[in-house]
Amino acid sequence: MGKRITDPNIWRVYIATFLLGLAYGVALSVIAIYLDQRGFSKSDIGSLAAWFAGGIVSLAIPAGALIRRFSAKGVVVGALFAYAAAIGIFPLLDSYYPIGVVRFIDGAASVCTWVALETILLARAGSTNKAFVTSLYAVALAMGYIAGPIVARILAAGLPLEAAFVTASVVALIGGIFLSLRLERDKGGAHLEAETQASAPTGSMKILWRIKTSCIATFAYGYFQASVVLFLPLFLVADKGIAAEQTILIPAFFAGGMVLFSNYAGRLGDRHGHLKVMRVLSIVGMWMILGFVFLDSFAMMCVAVFVAGATLAAISPVSLALQGMIVEPRDYSRGTGLYNAFYAAGMLMGPPVSSRLFEHWGGAAMLYHLAAIWVVFIVITFVFRRDDPHHRAATAALGAA
């Protein structure tokens, strides 16, 4: 692994990504239960998640301009400090609108962090190594998500739930300090801006059309992830009779599948075609979502969540690598901005729709509609299969033969 990644800055990004994932895992594993215990309805919980996604949508595309102006390093360090402040303030608030504003800031800071980190990785990864590099980015994030719920469970055993948010704030602050001291001036900022000035920039709509399959994939994943994180624990409690404390560990099983399979999925994508691999992962993951409805054993439910993480979560780094193969290096910051805007749009739409389905027709209906989202994406991977450079190359080789 060290032979394939020789740039120490990539490893520094992975360390910071792990810390970010740890902070997310600690906070997200208790947020739905925390709000539920304080009397917020499922609709309130879903709409507060939409405030978070709204922050992501608002800054996803401007984040690319910020990177070109201030460098990816400057943006990611500032964003980590802003996230630490937002999540630290969260437990001090007890009414809907102040919490919504903090969640909006949380989302805005988060998307600036993602766009900056992904721009650095795509700029520093080789053309035949992108899915490998981005998959390890996903693995680092997922390892944090695994450790986060475990830390949250330990904290919840002896401390109020507010302690989880304070812990997440401190961890994010450490990540920001680490990058400010150790990360070199990145390749995603000033020098790419100089390249852009030297030649005519690609139009945003042209970039979007090129990376549409990656964007649709990340939309589906954002929609699914935001809905499942909030409402699968509540579904398990309400429909399966599982104790609320046990559900804290559900995100860890999802992230565990992601950790163990993302790098393998990335290697398959680099070798056989990113879109083809995404299609197969979607098919398996869709059946796991349906399994949530019919499984009653908590142990079997954990297995299904694990497999869902190994497939659907692995789509994210593969789709990021696909868009990195399609756009020019000078357009990476804008491409990742558009990519994350679609992720945010999915997170914005998923929880409100899922909460209403849950409240009016139950958790099973909510899960059926999440499976349907992936069916639509599977169809799209066939319709636009030529978006993948691997497919075009294979078709050309067959034609030449």
Solvent accessible surface area in square Angstrom, and as a share of the most:
residue,aa,sasa,rsa
1,M,114,0.51
2,G,49,0.47
3,K,192,0.81
4,R,106,0.39
5,I,5,0.03
6,T,113,0.66
7,D,29,0.15
8,P,66,0.42
9,N,3,0.01
10,I,5,0.02
11,W,90,0.32
12,R,41,0.15
13,V,0,0.00
14,Y,15,0.06
15,I,87,0.44
16,A,1,0.01
17,T,0,0.00
18,F,64,0.27
19,L,30,0.15
20,L,3,0.02
21,G,0,0.00
22,L,26,0.13
23,A,0,0.00
24,Y,10,0.04
25,G,1,0.01
26,V,0,0.00
27,A,3,0.02
28,L,47,0.23
29,S,11,0.07
30,V,1,0.00
31,I,3,0.01
32,A,6,0.05
33,I,25,0.13
34,Y,4,0.02
35,L,4,0.02
36,D,69,0.36
37,Q,119,0.53
38,R,103,0.38
39,G,68,0.66
40,F,23,0.09
41,S,52,0.33
42,K,58,0.25
43,S,34,0.22
44,D,48,0.25
45,I,2,0.01
46,G,0,0.00
47,S,32,0.21
48,L,1,0.01
49,A,10,0.08
50,A,17,0.13
51,W,74,0.26
52,F,18,0.07
53,A,0,0.00
54,G,15,0.15
55,G,0,0.00
56,I,0,0.00
57,V,57,0.33
58,S,53,0.34
59,L,48,0.24
60,A,0,0.00
61,I,97,0.49
62,P,60,0.38
63,A,0,0.00
64,G,0,0.00
65,A,51,0.39
66,L,62,0.31
67,I,0,0.00
68,R,59,0.21
69,R,168,0.61
70,F,101,0.42
71,S,2,0.01
72,A,0,0.00
73,K,45,0.19
74,G,38,0.37
75,V,14,0.08
76,V,0,0.00
77,V,18,0.11
78,G,39,0.37
79,A,8,0.06
80,L,3,0.01
81,F,77,0.32
82,A,40,0.31
83,Y,4,0.02
84,A,5,0.04
85,A,56,0.44
86,A,4,0.03
87,I,3,0.01
88,G,21,0.20
89,I,78,0.40
90,F,1,0.00
91,P,18,0.11
92,L,142,0.71
93,L,42,0.21
94,D,122,0.63
95,S,53,0.34
96,Y,52,0.20
97,Y,149,0.57
98,P,55,0.35
99,I,2,0.01
100,G,0,0.00
101,V,76,0.44
102,V,14,0.08
103,R,15,0.06
104,F,70,0.29
105,I,79,0.40
106,D,5,0.03
107,G,0,0.00
108,A,16,0.12
109,A,6,0.05
110,S,1,0.01
111,V,0,0.00
112,C,11,0.07
113,T,1,0.00
114,W,22,0.08
115,V,0,0.00
116,A,0,0.00
117,L,1,0.01
118,E,11,0.05
119,T,0,0.00
120,I,0,0.00
121,L,0,0.00
122,L,1,0.01
123,A,24,0.19
124,R,37,0.14
125,A,11,0.09
126,G,40,0.38
127,S,76,0.49
128,T,115,0.67
129,N,19,0.10
130,K,11,0.05
131,A,0,0.00
132,F,0,0.00
133,V,1,0.00
134,T,0,0.00
135,S,0,0.00
136,L,15,0.08
137,Y,16,0.06
138,A,4,0.03
139,V,19,0.11
140,A,10,0.07
141,L,30,0.15
142,A,0,0.00
143,M,92,0.41
144,G,0,0.00
145,Y,33,0.13
146,I,45,0.23
147,A,29,0.22
148,G,0,0.00
149,P,0,0.00
150,I,81,0.41
151,V,46,0.26
152,A,0,0.00
153,R,86,0.31
154,I,119,0.60
155,L,33,0.16
156,A,37,0.29
157,A,94,0.73
158,G,64,0.62
159,L,95,0.47
160,P,90,0.57
161,L,26,0.13
162,E,50,0.22
163,A,23,0.18
164,A,2,0.01
165,F,0,0.00
166,V,80,0.46
167,T,39,0.23
168,A,0,0.00
169,S,19,0.12
170,V,77,0.44
171,V,17,0.09
172,A,1,0.01
173,L,80,0.40
174,I,89,0.45
175,G,1,0.01
176,G,0,0.00
177,I,79,0.40
178,F,44,0.18
179,L,0,0.00
180,S,45,0.29
181,L,138,0.69
182,R,120,0.44
183,L,4,0.02
184,E,91,0.41
185,R,154,0.56
186,D,9,0.05
187,K,93,0.39
188,G,0,0.00
189,G,0,0.00
190,A,57,0.44
191,H,83,0.37
192,L,5,0.03
193,E,45,0.20
194,A,59,0.45
195,E,75,0.34
196,T,20,0.12
197,Q,139,0.62
198,A,90,0.70
199,S,52,0.33
200,A,83,0.65
201,P,84,0.53
202,T,13,0.08
203,G,41,0.40
204,S,53,0.34
205,M,145,0.65
206,K,117,0.50
207,I,0,0.00
208,L,38,0.19
209,W,158,0.55
210,R,77,0.28
211,I,0,0.00
212,K,21,0.09
213,T,0,0.00
214,S,0,0.00
215,C,0,0.00
216,I,46,0.23
217,A,0,0.00
218,T,2,0.01
219,F,47,0.19
220,A,2,0.02
221,Y,8,0.03
222,G,0,0.00
223,Y,8,0.03
224,F,2,0.01
225,Q,30,0.13
226,A,10,0.08
227,S,0,0.00
228,V,12,0.07
229,V,39,0.23
230,L,10,0.05
231,F,0,0.00
232,L,1,0.00
233,P,15,0.09
234,L,20,0.10
235,F,3,0.01
236,L,0,0.00
237,V,60,0.35
238,A,70,0.54
239,D,78,0.40
240,K,39,0.16
241,G,69,0.66
242,I,15,0.07
243,A,47,0.36
244,A,37,0.29
245,E,101,0.45
246,Q,71,0.32
247,T,2,0.01
248,I,11,0.06
249,L,49,0.25
250,I,6,0.03
251,P,26,0.17
252,A,13,0.10
253,F,77,0.32
254,F,29,0.12
255,A,3,0.02
256,G,11,0.11
257,G,0,0.00
258,M,13,0.06
259,V,28,0.16
260,L,132,0.66
261,F,59,0.24
262,S,0,0.00
263,N,21,0.11
264,Y,118,0.45
265,A,0,0.00
266,G,0,0.00
267,R,93,0.34
268,L,43,0.21
269,G,0,0.00
270,D,30,0.16
271,R,163,0.60
272,H,95,0.42
273,G,2,0.02
274,H,1,0.00
275,L,2,0.01
276,K,109,0.46
277,V,13,0.07
278,M,0,0.00
279,R,32,0.12
280,V,81,0.46
281,L,9,0.05
282,S,0,0.00
283,I,68,0.34
284,V,59,0.34
285,G,0,0.00
286,M,22,0.10
287,W,147,0.52
288,M,49,0.22
289,I,0,0.00
290,L,35,0.18
291,G,18,0.17
292,F,2,0.01
293,V,21,0.12
294,F,140,0.58
295,L,49,0.24
296,D,109,0.57
297,S,54,0.35
298,F,47,0.20
299,A,67,0.52
300,M,97,0.43
301,M,1,0.00
302,C,8,0.05
303,V,78,0.45
304,A,4,0.03
305,V,2,0.01
306,F,66,0.28
307,V,43,0.25
308,A,0,0.00
309,G,0,0.00
310,A,13,0.10
311,T,10,0.06
312,L,0,0.00
313,A,0,0.00
314,A,0,0.00
315,I,0,0.00
316,S,27,0.17
317,P,4,0.02
318,V,0,0.00
319,S,0,0.00
320,L,4,0.02
321,A,0,0.00
322,L,0,0.00
323,Q,0,0.00
324,G,2,0.02
325,M,64,0.28
326,I,31,0.16
327,V,7,0.04
328,E,80,0.36
329,P,65,0.41
330,R,51,0.19
331,D,0,0.00
332,Y,9,0.03
333,S,3,0.02
334,R,48,0.18
335,G,0,0.00
336,T,0,0.00
337,G,0,0.00
338,L,17,0.08
339,Y,6,0.02
340,N,4,0.02
341,A,16,0.12
342,F,64,0.27
343,Y,28,0.11
344,A,0,0.00
345,A,31,0.24
346,G,0,0.00
347,M,19,0.08
348,L,61,0.30
349,M,98,0.44
350,G,0,0.00
351,P,0,0.00
352,P,30,0.19
353,V,59,0.34
354,S,0,0.00
355,S,0,0.00
356,R,129,0.47
357,L,37,0.19
358,F,17,0.07
359,E,83,0.37
360,H,129,0.58
361,W,183,0.64
362,G,25,0.25
363,G,0,0.00
364,A,32,0.25
365,A,29,0.22
366,M,0,0.00
367,L,0,0.00
368,Y,98,0.37
369,H,36,0.16
370,L,0,0.00
371,A,4,0.03
372,A,51,0.40
373,I,41,0.21
374,W,0,0.00
375,V,67,0.38
376,V,87,0.50
377,F,1,0.01
378,I,20,0.10
379,V,84,0.48
380,I,32,0.16
381,T,0,0.00
382,F,95,0.40
383,V,96,0.55
384,F,64,0.27
385,R,111,0.41
386,R,132,0.48
387,D,22,0.11
388,D,3,0.01
389,P,30,0.19
390,H,46,0.20
391,H,60,0.27
392,R,95,0.35
393,A,64,0.49
394,A,55,0.42
395,T,57,0.33
396,A,66,0.51
397,A,63,0.49
398,L,139,0.69
399,G,66,0.64
400,A,94,0.73
401,A,119,0.93
